[in-house]
Amino acid sequence: MVLKMRKNRTPPPAPSCALTECMSLLRGAWTPNIIWHLSAGPRRFGELRTDLSSISAKVLSGRLRDLEAKRVVVRSVMPTSPPSVEYALTELGKELVAAIQAVVKVAERLKSQAASAAETGRLTESGARRNNAF
């Protein structure tokens, strides 16, 4: 039996959807983490590498280049010997921190609800085991 294809009733997105554009700035593994760690102030590459211990140097440099191209991060070469590079958030990058904080807040609430549900499930299971002990 072949199921009939249902018609999509949602309105089509605008040609330039603001949400899609915003999410494209946060796209990619590690991108929100990098923005989060830069929110406290400028960091050098090695400091970011320490902050994000699981990320490879190749991926970190790629993400930083991508964020720089999107004007989320600014790269400054410091006149030291040897030269060092600092990364900082632009005004756009600082605006994205609020969005990331909102997502974290929702995630914490969901995690709390899941923990409560798991605890309730454990209590229910232990009660059921006691009732079936006979």
MOFEN-V279621 format. One record per residue. N is the residue number from 0. SS is DSSP state (H for helix, E for strand, L for the rest). NEAR is the number of other C-alpha atoms within 10 Angstrom. D_CENTER is the distance of its C-alpha to the mean C-alpha in Angstrom with 1 decimal. Layout:
{{N/SS/NEAR/D_CENTER} {N/SS/NEAR/D_CENTER}}
//
This chain:
{{0/L/3/42.2} {1/L/4/39.9} {2/L/5/37.5} {3/L/6/37.7} {4/L/6/34.7} {5/L/6/33.6} {6/L/6/33.1} {7/L/7/29.7} {8/L/6/30.3} {9/L/6/27.1} {10/L/6/27.6} {11/L/8/26.5} {12/L/10/23.6} {13/L/7/24.8} {14/L/6/25.3} {15/L/8/22.5} {16/L/10/20.0} {17/H/11/18.1} {18/H/9/15.1} {19/H/10/15.1} {20/H/11/15.4} {21/H/12/12.6} {22/H/12/10.1} {23/H/11/11.8} {24/H/18/10.7} {25/H/20/6.9} {26/L/13/8.3} {27/L/11/8.6} {28/L/12/7.7} {29/L/17/6.9} {30/H/16/6.4} {31/H/17/3.7} {32/H/15/5.9} {33/H/21/8.8} {34/H/22/8.6} {35/H/19/8.4} {36/H/18/11.3} {37/H/20/13.2} {38/L/19/13.2} {39/L/11/16.2} {40/L/11/18.1} {41/L/19/19.0} {42/E/19/18.5} {43/E/17/20.5} {44/H/17/19.3} {45/H/13/20.8} {46/H/13/19.2} {47/H/20/15.6} {48/H/17/16.9} {49/H/10/18.1} {50/H/14/14.9} {51/L/15/13.0} {52/L/10/16.0} {53/L/9/15.0} {54/L/15/14.1} {55/L/11/17.3} {56/H/14/18.8} {57/H/8/19.0} {58/H/12/15.3} {59/H/19/14.5} {60/H/14/17.3} {61/H/12/16.4} {62/H/18/12.9} {63/H/21/14.7} {64/H/15/17.4} {65/H/16/15.3} {66/H/22/13.6} {67/H/17/17.2} {68/H/11/18.6} {69/L/14/16.4} {70/L/16/17.6} {71/L/21/14.3} {72/E/24/15.6} {73/E/19/19.3} {74/E/19/21.0} {75/E/13/24.2} {76/E/11/26.9} {77/E/12/28.7} {78/L/9/32.5} {79/L/8/32.9} {80/L/6/34.7} {81/L/6/32.9} {82/L/8/30.6} {83/E/13/27.1} {84/E/15/24.0} {85/E/17/21.6} {86/E/19/18.3} {87/E/22/17.5} {88/E/27/15.5} {89/L/16/17.6} {90/H/12/18.3} {91/H/13/15.9} {92/H/22/13.1} {93/H/18/14.2} {94/H/13/14.1} {95/H/22/10.4} {96/H/18/10.0} {97/H/13/11.7} {98/H/15/9.5} {99/H/15/6.4} {100/H/12/9.4} {101/H/12/10.7} {102/H/12/8.0} {103/H/12/8.4} {104/H/12/12.0} {105/H/11/12.3} {106/H/12/10.7} {107/H/12/13.3} {108/H/12/16.0} {109/H/12/15.5} {110/H/12/15.6} {111/H/12/18.7} {112/H/12/20.2} {113/H/12/19.8} {114/H/12/21.4} {115/H/12/24.2} {116/H/12/24.9} {117/H/12/25.1} {118/H/12/27.4} {119/H/12/29.5} {120/H/12/29.8} {121/H/12/31.0} {122/H/12/33.5} {123/H/12/34.7} {124/H/12/35.1} {125/H/12/37.1} {126/H/12/39.3} {127/H/11/39.9} {128/H/11/40.9} {129/H/10/43.3} {130/H/9/44.8} {131/L/8/45.3} {132/L/7/46.8} {133/L/5/50.3}}
//
